[in-house]
Amino acid sequence: MVDEPARDPMPEETLTDAQRLGLDAELEHRIVDALEADDSAGVRELVAPLHYADIADLLEHLAGDDRRKLIAIIGEDFHADVLSELDEAVRDNVIDDLEVEDLAAVVSELDTDDAVDIIEELDEEEQLQVLEAIPAGDRTLIEEALTYPEDSAGRLMQREVVTVPTFWTVGEAIDFLRASADEDSLPEAFYDIFVVDPMHRPVGAISLSGVLRTRRPVPVSEIMDPEMKLIPVAMDQEEVAFLFRQRDLVSAPVVGDGGRLVGAITIDDVVDVIDEEHEEDIMRMAGVQEDDLYSAVLATTRSRFTWLLVNLGTAVLASVVIGLFQGTIEQMVALAVLMPIVASMGGNAGTQTLTVAVRGLATREITPTNALRVMGKELLVGGINGLLFAVITGLVAWLWFSSPLLGVVIGLAMIANLLVAALSGSLTPLVLDRLRIDPAVGSSVILTTVTDVVGFFVFLALGAWLLL
Amino acid sequence: MVDEPARDPMPEETLTDAQRLGLDAELEHRIVDALEADDSAGVRELVAPLHYADIADLLEHLAGDDRRKLIAIIGEDFHADVLSELDEAVRDNVIDDLEVEDLAAVVSELDTDDAVDIIEELDEEEQLQVLEAIPAGDRTLIEEALTYPEDSAGRLMQREVVTVPTFWTVGEAIDFLRASADEDSLPEAFYDIFVVDPMHRPVGAISLSGVLRTRRPVPVSEIMDPEMKLIPVAMDQEEVAFLFRQRDLVSAPVVGDGGRLVGAITIDDVVDVIDEEHEEDIMRMAGVQEDDLYSAVLATTRSRFTWLLVNLGTAVLASVVIGLFQGTIEQMVALAVLMPIVASMGGNAGTQTLTVAVRGLATREITPTNALRVMGKELLVGGINGLLFAVITGLVAWLWFSSPLLGVVIGLAMIANLLVAALSGSLTPLVLDRLRIDPAVGSSVILTTVTDVVGFFVFLALGAWLLL
């Protein structure tokens, strides 16, 4: 976070309205005020200069009632792209407020990838209704896209692709692009054209800058990159995102049966996937659904309840372990006072290891080649920090309860639990990943169970053995 | 995670070597074996067909010794782009192994943005040495870029931009591009050309597909987008990433003093920023440095120690609270057995709220307009789940210790702590954000302190009051 003046050294006056970040807190407040005063003309005036992405953001920030009012006011001018920019949970609400015909009109304006993105969220009956209202050509493309598995390249790609045959020249390609533009048959945005053989299999890609830097008589086959990445239509979107990132791609051809070109994926869709995957990672580690922020109270409560119930199981298990030592605690209540320290330090140290491992697996920085080395390092770090905190907490316990032996007990328990935390924090995600279970989901529950149970058990057992 | 056959329905044989994902576990193993057998020829043969991004990944996965061996073997063929693809911590090590002249040669091959990315990581003396070895023209551009603040648009942009005057036609623009290509003065990758006025201020942008779909005689001013986003050179990179994502940009002009065009930012750099910000978010919440995976054991131990020490403070504070009730626990040891349940449920529920809030602030989905509504919802969710878990844990406690009143005590404490968790989990990040402190860093410590202290205190105090 940088403060305003440093962020923008350019005099504000040199910027036009549209060049400034469209939506700020003050404008939002004014729009909300106008909505709540039912001042339609005022709302329309405030909203008119906004970019569709800003309108999408605005709709996300509004409460349900205000949102409905705003949609009613925008009415027929509702921009198709607003819908594709919206968060899924909010979009579902907005779609419910739109008439089927309006929705179909909006959807047919979009490229197939964005249209599919919206239609796949509808229930079956709504899907049929909307599809029926869409012109036949678009409908077939969308229906085909819907046959590909969810979260696959097939859902992500746009069907509109620019292809040229191998024997064309750059000049012919440019003439073709101009003619297609006249017929309005080009995709909205594209960054590469693909050279295909007679079977419509891609044999090379040419970036648009490559086309533009080359003179007309040069054959396309001479400037194409024959080593472009081909994306199989069923490839998982995570895999697609990895490829784009690793190779700094802006677009890539998607191939179906027999290696035939069926579409292209562009970077803007991949950025959305990257954000989505990240949201999943960070949310799942805390046991929250991705659309949590916009879900209704009951839906949120229900989904969080499940996670908390699992964690309650963990906590009860830890209590059972403590229950084994009721007699010990009765004789020396200092143990009850100190026992949460060991468990909590184990949990925190384990979470550090766990986060590094989960992130490393997600970004594929941890592979079979270095997994053992990563674990070894974690154990070493856990061991060293275990020793350091053994000394610190040992001294604290000694001074607090004037019992050097109590200090030794908590110190030994600390070393043991930090080693166990390092082991469990690194091994759990690796094993889950090997079992093809998302390590972000299960790891943290398993980790806290282990560090709680081991933390309480070792500390109390050592206490029972050495102190009584 | 999808299993192999589903991921790739296309017969493997139809893919060329380069089209397959270059680096897999088996190939890595073979390379490691060859490195450890000191079989230079074998290594060279295995590595030769790999893309530079794969070589960067490989270097990241290798242990220090193997990494040095591999670099020595690749030697002069070391590709400049390998260096810019490397993770920072690994890059620092690799740079130490390269001679200054080799490094300078490598850096001068790169576009300014990538060159700056590498040079900014060097210490001052190394910077001077490398800069001296770079040809004067490039050097000036790089030195200028280094004057912009870290993490600003100025560091991110490439200086190489294609501009055309307002009075040109599309045909003239294309001829200019072809002539520039002959002189090799075009940027490596670009997606827009910018129309500038005589003061070199951008007045419009044209996507390359826009150029290609238009006939030669059309004036550029007719097809340009005059409402393109201008990025001030000092804008924070987070802000830049937000703009690119929100507007689905692939490139944007950067302007300096007086609104003059000084460079352009492209999507590939922004994707790196997005990844970096993600990594920061997820790592900071767990108290880990971003380069943790590749740091040496001692550096990792030290950075994690600090976080654990802060958490130890929290845990000791919780113990002090428990210590207030030593007499109570001595009289009824069941309280010691059950007390971690209340604290742990509060911590977990609070973390759910916290994650949603931190993420919402990072993506700017939470704004002053909806912050209060988000908090209200969290309190409601916390209240409902508090009631549900009050009943569940109340029953567990009653049955376990045959004391209905103990059930009431744990139930009441549960409701209180889940409400407090919702309040603290949403309020803490909002307040930290308002104070311009990264909410990902401090929130979770504050949250656990609150839920532990309140959890233990309310439960033990109620126990002392109602049960003894």
Contacts between the chains, C-beta under 8 A, distances in Angstrom:
chain1	res1	chain2	res2	distance
A	1	B	236	7.8
A	1	B	433	7.6
A	1	B	436	4.6
A	1	B	438	7.5
A	2	B	236	4.7
A	2	B	239	7.8
A	3	B	436	7.2
A	6	B	149	7.8
A	6	B	234	6.3
A	7	B	232	7.4
A	7	B	234	6.8
A	7	B	235	6.0
A	7	B	236	6.2
A	7	B	239	6.7
A	8	B	232	5.1
A	8	B	234	7.3
A	8	B	235	7.0
A	9	B	232	6.1
A	9	B	233	7.4
A	9	B	234	4.9
A	9	B	257	7.6
A	10	B	230	8.0
A	10	B	232	4.8
A	10	B	255	6.5
A	10	B	256	7.9
A	10	B	257	7.6
A	10	B	259	6.2
A	14	B	258	7.6
A	14	B	259	4.5
A	15	B	230	6.6
A	16	B	227	7.2
A	18	B	227	4.2
A	19	B	227	6.9
A	19	B	228	7.6
A	19	B	229	6.2
A	19	B	230	5.1
A	21	B	243	7.4
A	25	B	367	6.2
A	25	B	368	4.7
A	25	B	369	7.0
A	28	B	367	6.5
A	28	B	368	7.5
A	28	B	369	4.6
A	29	B	368	7.6
A	29	B	369	6.9
A	32	B	369	6.3
A	51	B	247	6.8
A	53	B	246	4.6
A	53	B	247	5.6
A	53	B	248	7.7
A	54	B	246	7.7
A	57	B	246	7.2
A	57	B	364	7.5
A	60	B	365	6.0
A	61	B	365	7.6
A	61	B	367	5.3
A	61	B	369	4.6
A	61	B	370	4.7
A	62	B	369	7.3
A	62	B	370	7.5
A	63	B	370	7.4
A	63	B	373	6.0
A	85	B	246	7.9
A	87	B	365	7.3
A	149	B	6	7.9
A	174	B	212	6.2
A	177	B	209	8.0
A	177	B	212	4.7
A	177	B	213	5.5
A	178	B	212	7.5
A	178	B	213	6.1
A	178	B	214	7.0
A	178	B	215	5.7
A	180	B	213	7.4
A	181	B	213	3.4
A	181	B	214	7.1
A	186	B	209	7.2
A	186	B	213	6.0
A	189	B	207	7.2
A	189	B	209	6.7
A	189	B	248	7.9
A	189	B	250	7.8
A	190	B	209	5.5
A	191	B	191	6.1
A	191	B	208	7.4
A	191	B	209	7.4
A	191	B	250	6.9
A	207	B	189	7.2
A	208	B	191	7.4
A	208	B	208	3.8
A	208	B	209	5.9
A	208	B	211	8.0
A	208	B	212	6.1
A	209	B	177	8.0
A	209	B	186	7.2
A	209	B	189	6.7
A	209	B	190	5.5
A	209	B	191	7.4
A	209	B	208	5.9
A	211	B	208	7.9
A	211	B	212	6.5
A	212	B	174	6.2
A	212	B	177	4.7
A	212	B	178	7.5
A	212	B	208	6.1
A	212	B	211	6.5
A	212	B	212	6.9
A	213	B	177	5.5
A	213	B	178	6.2
A	213	B	180	7.4
A	213	B	181	3.4
A	213	B	186	6.0
A	214	B	178	7.0
A	214	B	181	7.1
A	215	B	178	5.7
A	227	B	16	7.2
A	227	B	18	4.2
A	227	B	19	6.9
A	228	B	19	7.6
A	229	B	19	6.2
A	230	B	10	8.0
A	230	B	15	6.6
A	230	B	19	5.2
A	232	B	7	7.5
A	232	B	8	5.1
A	232	B	9	6.0
A	232	B	10	4.7
A	233	B	9	7.4
A	234	B	6	6.4
A	234	B	7	6.8
A	234	B	8	7.3
A	234	B	9	4.9
A	235	B	7	6.0
A	235	B	8	6.9
A	236	B	1	7.9
A	236	B	2	4.7
A	236	B	7	6.1
A	239	B	2	7.9
A	239	B	7	6.7
A	243	B	21	7.4
A	244	B	271	7.6
A	245	B	271	5.9
A	245	B	275	7.0
A	246	B	53	4.6
A	246	B	54	7.7
A	246	B	57	7.3
A	246	B	85	7.9
A	247	B	51	6.8
A	247	B	53	5.6
A	248	B	53	7.7
A	248	B	189	8.0
A	248	B	268	4.2
A	248	B	271	7.8
A	250	B	189	7.8
A	250	B	191	6.9
A	250	B	250	6.3
A	250	B	267	6.4
A	250	B	268	7.5
A	255	B	10	6.5
A	256	B	10	8.0
A	257	B	9	7.7
A	257	B	10	7.7
A	258	B	14	7.7
A	259	B	10	6.2
A	259	B	14	4.6
A	267	B	250	6.4
A	267	B	267	5.3
A	267	B	271	7.5
A	268	B	248	4.2
A	268	B	250	7.5
A	270	B	271	8.0
A	271	B	244	7.6
A	271	B	245	5.9
A	271	B	248	7.8
A	271	B	267	7.5
A	271	B	271	6.7
A	271	B	274	6.9
A	274	B	271	7.0
A	274	B	274	6.1
A	274	B	275	7.3
A	274	B	278	7.8
A	275	B	245	7.1
A	275	B	274	7.3
A	275	B	363	7.7
A	278	B	278	4.4
A	278	B	281	7.9
A	278	B	282	7.6
A	279	B	359	6.7
A	281	B	282	6.4
A	282	B	278	7.9
A	282	B	281	6.4
A	282	B	282	5.2
A	282	B	285	7.5
A	282	B	355	6.3
A	282	B	359	6.0
A	283	B	355	6.2
A	283	B	356	7.6
A	283	B	359	7.0
A	285	B	282	7.6
A	285	B	355	7.7
A	286	B	351	5.0
A	286	B	352	5.4
A	286	B	354	7.5
A	286	B	355	3.8
A	287	B	348	7.2
A	287	B	351	7.9
A	287	B	352	5.9
A	288	B	352	5.0
A	288	B	355	5.6
A	288	B	356	5.8
A	292	B	352	8.0
A	292	B	356	5.1
A	293	B	356	5.6
A	293	B	359	7.8
A	293	B	360	5.3
A	293	B	365	5.9
A	293	B	366	7.4
A	293	B	374	7.0
A	297	B	377	5.7
A	297	B	380	5.1
A	297	B	381	5.9
A	297	B	384	7.5
A	300	B	377	7.1
A	300	B	381	5.2
A	301	B	380	7.9
A	301	B	381	4.8
A	301	B	384	4.8
A	301	B	385	5.8
A	304	B	349	7.2
A	304	B	352	5.3
A	304	B	381	6.5
A	304	B	385	6.3
A	305	B	385	5.7
A	305	B	388	6.4
A	307	B	348	7.3
A	307	B	352	7.0
A	308	B	345	6.4
A	308	B	348	5.9
A	308	B	349	5.9
A	308	B	352	7.9
A	308	B	385	6.2
A	308	B	389	6.6
A	309	B	392	7.8
A	311	B	344	6.9
A	311	B	345	6.8
A	311	B	348	4.6
A	312	B	341	7.2
A	312	B	345	6.3
A	312	B	389	6.7
A	312	B	392	6.9
A	312	B	393	7.0
A	314	B	344	7.5
A	315	B	340	6.2
A	315	B	341	4.4
A	315	B	344	4.4
A	315	B	345	6.4
A	316	B	341	6.6
A	316	B	396	6.6
A	318	B	340	5.7
A	318	B	341	7.9
A	318	B	344	7.5
A	319	B	337	5.2
A	319	B	338	5.8
A	319	B	340	6.4
A	319	B	341	5.8
A	322	B	336	6.6
A	322	B	337	4.8
A	322	B	340	7.2
A	323	B	337	4.8
A	326	B	333	4.9
A	326	B	334	7.8
A	326	B	336	7.9
A	326	B	337	6.5
A	329	B	329	7.2
A	329	B	333	5.2
A	329	B	336	5.3
A	330	B	330	6.8
A	330	B	333	5.1
A	333	B	326	4.8
A	333	B	329	5.2
A	333	B	330	5.0
A	333	B	336	7.7
A	334	B	326	7.7
A	336	B	322	6.6
A	336	B	326	7.8
A	336	B	329	5.3
A	336	B	333	7.7
A	336	B	336	3.9
A	337	B	319	5.2
A	337	B	322	4.7
A	337	B	323	4.8
A	337	B	326	6.5
A	338	B	319	5.8
A	340	B	315	6.2
A	340	B	318	5.7
A	340	B	319	6.4
A	340	B	322	7.2
A	340	B	340	6.2
A	340	B	343	7.2
A	340	B	452	7.4
A	340	B	456	7.8
A	341	B	312	7.2
A	341	B	315	4.4
A	341	B	316	6.6
A	341	B	318	7.9
A	341	B	319	5.8
A	343	B	340	7.2
A	344	B	311	6.9
A	344	B	314	7.5
A	344	B	315	4.4
A	344	B	318	7.5
A	344	B	448	7.7
A	344	B	452	7.6
A	345	B	308	6.4
A	345	B	311	6.7
A	345	B	312	6.3
A	345	B	315	6.4
A	348	B	287	7.3
A	348	B	307	7.3
A	348	B	308	5.9
A	348	B	311	4.6
A	349	B	304	7.2
A	349	B	308	5.9
A	351	B	286	5.0
A	351	B	287	8.0
A	352	B	286	5.3
A	352	B	287	5.9
A	352	B	288	5.0
A	352	B	304	5.4
A	352	B	307	7.0
A	352	B	308	7.9
A	354	B	286	7.5
A	355	B	282	6.3
A	355	B	283	6.3
A	355	B	285	7.6
A	355	B	286	3.8
A	355	B	288	5.6
A	356	B	283	7.6
A	356	B	288	5.8
A	356	B	292	5.1
A	356	B	293	5.6
A	359	B	279	6.7
A	359	B	282	5.8
A	359	B	283	6.9
A	359	B	293	7.8
A	360	B	293	5.3
A	363	B	275	7.7
A	364	B	57	7.5
A	365	B	57	8.0
A	365	B	60	6.1
A	365	B	61	7.6
A	365	B	87	7.3
A	365	B	293	5.9
A	366	B	293	7.4
A	367	B	25	6.2
A	367	B	28	6.5
A	367	B	61	5.3
A	368	B	25	4.7
A	368	B	28	7.5
A	368	B	29	7.7
A	369	B	25	6.9
A	369	B	28	4.6
A	369	B	29	6.9
A	369	B	32	6.3
A	369	B	61	4.6
A	369	B	62	7.4
A	370	B	61	4.7
A	370	B	62	7.6
A	370	B	63	7.4
A	373	B	63	6.0
A	374	B	293	7.1
A	377	B	297	5.7
A	377	B	300	7.1
A	380	B	297	5.2
A	380	B	301	8.0
A	381	B	297	6.0
A	381	B	300	5.2
A	381	B	301	4.8
A	381	B	304	6.5
A	384	B	297	7.5
A	384	B	301	4.8
A	385	B	301	5.8
A	385	B	304	6.3
A	385	B	305	5.7
A	385	B	308	6.2
A	388	B	305	6.4
A	389	B	308	6.6
A	389	B	312	6.7
A	392	B	309	7.8
A	392	B	312	6.9
A	393	B	312	7.0
A	396	B	316	6.6
A	433	B	1	7.4
A	436	B	1	4.4
A	436	B	3	6.8
A	437	B	1	8.0
A	438	B	1	7.2
A	448	B	344	7.8
A	452	B	340	7.3
A	452	B	344	7.6
A	456	B	340	7.8
